[in-house]
Amino acid sequence: MITTIKNKQLFVLLNELKSGLVELYGDRLFSMILFGSHARGEATSESDIDVMVVLVDPVNAVEERSRMSSLFWYFLREYDELVSIIPISKSRFLEGGISFLRVVKREGIEI
């Protein structure tokens, strides 16, 4: 995994997002990973911010997206940034059998 974020505004936004997730999930939050164009340093002004949120099992993706919706709207309103949050269970993330997860692990930046 890559370990640094060069864009200061993105760094601030991600730390604020992590604080919101800690408040929402507490000890259930295992990890938060920036992936996609921002992690690769290829983002444009049109790019969304892709974040994988790894939670201690069990995880129902639909329910978790609903729980996180206020964070989504906050960052859209306050930063004019679209943050795409993908919740996943710790066990599924650690299995890593899906090629998408291997890419996130290889290119992602843990926050």
MOURDA-V113528 format. One record per pair of residues at least 6 apart in sequence whose ideal C-beta (glycine too) atoms are under 6 Angstrom apart, sorted by the first residue. I is the first residue (numbers start at 1). J is the second residue. If there is no record, write none. Layout:
# MOURDA-V113528
I:J
I:J
This chain:
# MOURDA-V113528
1:108
1:110
2:109
5:11
13:79
14:111
18:32
18:111
20:71
21:29
22:29
28:55
28:56
30:54
30:56
30:90
31:54
32:53
32:111
33:52
33:108
33:110
34:51
34:109
35:50
35:104
35:107
35:108
36:50
37:43
37:47
38:49
39:107
39:108
39:109
40:107
48:82
48:84
49:81
49:83
50:84
51:85
52:86
52:104
53:85
53:87
54:88
54:90
54:93
55:87
56:90
57:89
57:90
57:91
59:87
59:89
61:87
64:87
68:85
75:81
75:83
96:102
